[in-house]
Amino acid sequence: GTQSRLTFSGGSAETESNGSPQWMPDGRRIAWVRQRKGHDGHDLVIQSLDATDSARVVYRANSLLTLTDVAPDGRLIFSEYGLVDADVWSVSDDGAPPVRLVGGLLAQTSGALSPDGKWIAYVTDESGQRVLMVQSMARPGVRYQISTNDGIKGCGRPTAARFSSRRTVRCTAPGSKLTGMR
């Protein structure tokens, strides 16, 4: 097949690197994180696969970003890191400001939405160990701990936790458990 290059900015005067690619729901666009030169922050970028349009920045931050998922409606799910903490956010490509989905005193990272968009899985270290949590999007106070004893190491990012139509999550990491959700 024919190969086409979408990103031309890596190593340029403005951009140092590109990473965290995610498909957009329409299958015709891709989103990624672009690190600005000199560790001057990161951008969330969307571009069509046919490169008929230029890469469009949908969020710009003076901190570290990781893009972890794309919602069925096209919102980008990402973590933004501070000096000692991180939160999970979403941002749409319509220019609206980002919305915090999960936050706290320490790090909440690696957010991934369930296929129906009703739950978000994420990693937190609020207990002193990195564990996988699942939280209701409709009722943010309703959440379940899925892994124990730093069990997230074997799970990687939460998308390794498998969501099913029965609203259960399975993380295959050591020390994890199957949890039913309502």
JODANOR-V430049 format. One record per residue. N is the residue number from 1. RES is the residue in one letter. PSI is psi in whole degrees, -180 to 180 (NA if undefined). OMEGA is omega in degrees with one decimal (* if undefined). BURIAL is 1 if it has 9 or more other C-alpha atoms within 8 Angstrom, else 0. Layout:
n | res | psi | omega | burial
N | RES | PSI | OMEGA | BURIAL
N | RES | PSI | OMEGA | BURIAL
This chain:
n | res | psi | omega | burial
1 | G | 168 | 179.4 | 0
2 | T | 137 | 177.1 | 0
3 | Q | 141 | 175.8 | 0
4 | S | 143 | 179.4 | 0
5 | R | 130 | 179.3 | 0
6 | L | -40 | -176.3 | 0
7 | T | 128 | 178.8 | 0
8 | F | 3 | -171.1 | 0
9 | S | -20 | -178.7 | 1
10 | G | 123 | -179.7 | 1
11 | G | 5 | 179.2 | 0
12 | S | -179 | 179.6 | 0
13 | A | -24 | -175.2 | 0
14 | E | -33 | -171.4 | 0
15 | T | 138 | 179.3 | 1
16 | E | -44 | -177.6 | 1
17 | S | 165 | 177.4 | 1
18 | N | 148 | 178.5 | 1
19 | G | -176 | 178.6 | 0
20 | S | 49 | -178.0 | 1
21 | P | 144 | 177.3 | 1
22 | Q | 140 | 175.4 | 1
23 | W | 141 | 170.8 | 1
24 | M | 154 | -175.3 | 1
25 | P | -28 | -178.6 | 1
26 | D | -9 | 179.0 | 0
27 | G | 4 | -178.9 | 0
28 | R | -6 | -179.7 | 1
29 | R | 159 | 178.1 | 1
30 | I | 146 | 177.7 | 1
31 | A | 150 | 177.8 | 1
32 | W | 172 | 176.1 | 1
33 | V | 132 | 177.6 | 1
34 | R | 122 | 177.6 | 1
35 | Q | 129 | 178.3 | 1
36 | R | 151 | -179.3 | 1
37 | K | 146 | 175.6 | 1
38 | G | 22 | -178.5 | 0
39 | H | 40 | -177.3 | 0
40 | D | 16 | 179.2 | 1
41 | G | -175 | -175.0 | 1
42 | H | 155 | 176.2 | 1
43 | D | 143 | 166.8 | 1
44 | L | 127 | -170.3 | 1
45 | V | 143 | 173.8 | 1
46 | I | 139 | 176.4 | 1
47 | Q | 147 | 176.3 | 1
48 | S | 152 | -178.4 | 1
49 | L | -29 | -179.7 | 1
50 | D | -1 | 176.3 | 0
51 | A | 27 | 177.3 | 0
52 | T | -20 | 174.6 | 0
53 | D | 160 | 178.9 | 0
54 | S | 160 | 177.1 | 0
55 | A | 132 | -176.9 | 0
56 | R | 125 | 177.9 | 0
57 | V | 123 | 178.0 | 1
58 | V | -17 | 175.5 | 1
59 | Y | 136 | 179.7 | 1
60 | R | 131 | -178.7 | 1
61 | A | 150 | 174.9 | 1
62 | N | 30 | -178.7 | 0
63 | S | 180 | 179.1 | 1
64 | L | 134 | 175.5 | 1
65 | L | 145 | 167.6 | 1
66 | T | 128 | 177.5 | 1
67 | L | 123 | -172.9 | 1
68 | T | -18 | -177.6 | 1
69 | D | 165 | 172.1 | 1
70 | V | 126 | -179.9 | 1
71 | A | 158 | 177.7 | 1
72 | P | -29 | 179.3 | 0
73 | D | 3 | 176.3 | 0
74 | G | -2 | 176.4 | 1
75 | R | 140 | 177.4 | 1
76 | L | 132 | 177.6 | 1
77 | I | 125 | -175.8 | 1
78 | F | 161 | 172.7 | 1
79 | S | 137 | 173.9 | 1
80 | E | 127 | -172.7 | 1
81 | Y | 132 | 171.5 | 1
82 | G | -160 | -179.9 | 0
83 | L | -42 | -178.8 | 0
84 | V | 1 | -176.8 | 0
85 | D | 173 | 175.5 | 1
86 | A | 149 | 177.7 | 1
87 | D | 160 | 176.5 | 1
88 | V | 129 | -175.6 | 1
89 | W | 166 | 167.8 | 1
90 | S | 152 | 176.4 | 1
91 | V | 139 | 176.3 | 1
92 | S | 171 | -179.2 | 1
93 | D | 18 | -179.0 | 0
94 | D | 7 | 177.8 | 0
95 | G | -5 | 177.8 | 0
96 | A | 151 | 179.3 | 0
97 | P | 156 | 178.0 | 0
98 | P | 155 | 178.5 | 1
99 | V | 128 | 177.1 | 0
100 | R | 125 | 178.1 | 1
101 | L | -41 | 179.8 | 1
102 | V | 130 | 178.9 | 0
103 | G | 169 | 179.5 | 1
104 | G | -169 | -177.1 | 1
105 | L | -36 | -178.2 | 0
106 | L | -147 | -172.8 | 1
107 | A | 129 | 168.2 | 1
108 | Q | 117 | -172.4 | 1
109 | T | 177 | 168.1 | 1
110 | S | 40 | -178.3 | 1
111 | G | 140 | 176.5 | 1
112 | A | 127 | 179.8 | 1
113 | L | 148 | 171.8 | 1
114 | S | 159 | -178.5 | 1
115 | P | -31 | 179.2 | 0
116 | D | -1 | 177.8 | 0
117 | G | 9 | -177.0 | 1
118 | K | -15 | -177.7 | 1
119 | W | 151 | 172.5 | 1
120 | I | 129 | 174.0 | 1
121 | A | 144 | 179.4 | 1
122 | Y | 165 | 178.2 | 1
123 | V | 136 | 176.7 | 1
124 | T | 153 | 174.7 | 1
125 | D | 23 | -177.1 | 1
126 | E | -22 | 179.3 | 1
127 | S | -2 | -176.1 | 0
128 | G | -11 | 175.4 | 0
129 | Q | 151 | 178.0 | 1
130 | R | 119 | 179.2 | 1
131 | V | 156 | 177.2 | 1
132 | L | 129 | 177.3 | 1
133 | M | 154 | 172.5 | 1
134 | V | 130 | -175.2 | 1
135 | Q | 142 | 176.0 | 1
136 | S | 136 | 175.7 | 1
137 | M | -31 | -179.2 | 1
138 | A | -33 | -179.0 | 0
139 | R | 85 | -173.2 | 0
140 | P | -23 | 178.4 | 0
141 | G | -14 | -179.4 | 0
142 | V | 111 | -178.9 | 0
143 | R | 157 | -177.6 | 1
144 | Y | 138 | 173.9 | 1
145 | Q | 127 | -175.9 | 1
146 | I | -41 | -178.9 | 1
147 | S | 159 | 178.5 | 1
148 | T | 166 | 173.9 | 1
149 | N | 49 | 177.8 | 0
150 | D | 30 | -175.9 | 1
151 | G | -9 | -177.7 | 1
152 | I | -21 | -178.0 | 1
153 | K | -40 | -179.5 | 0
154 | G | -11 | -174.6 | 0
155 | C | -22 | -175.5 | 1
156 | G | -140 | 178.0 | 0
157 | R | 161 | -173.5 | 1
158 | P | -20 | 178.3 | 1
159 | T | -14 | 172.3 | 0
160 | A | -18 | 171.5 | 0
161 | A | 126 | -175.4 | 1
162 | R | 122 | 174.3 | 1
163 | F | 142 | 176.0 | 1
164 | S | 169 | -179.1 | 0
165 | S | -15 | 177.4 | 0
166 | R | 11 | 179.2 | 0
167 | R | 48 | 173.2 | 1
168 | T | 157 | 177.8 | 1
169 | V | 136 | 174.5 | 1
170 | R | 125 | 173.4 | 1
171 | C | 125 | -174.4 | 1
172 | T | 11 | -179.5 | 1
173 | A | 152 | 174.2 | 1
174 | P | 137 | 179.5 | 0
175 | G | 7 | 179.7 | 1
176 | S | 171 | -179.5 | 1
177 | K | 160 | 175.7 | 1
178 | L | 129 | -177.0 | 1
179 | T | 132 | 174.7 | 1
180 | G | 145 | 179.9 | 0
181 | M | 149 | 178.7 | 0
182 | R | NA | * | 0
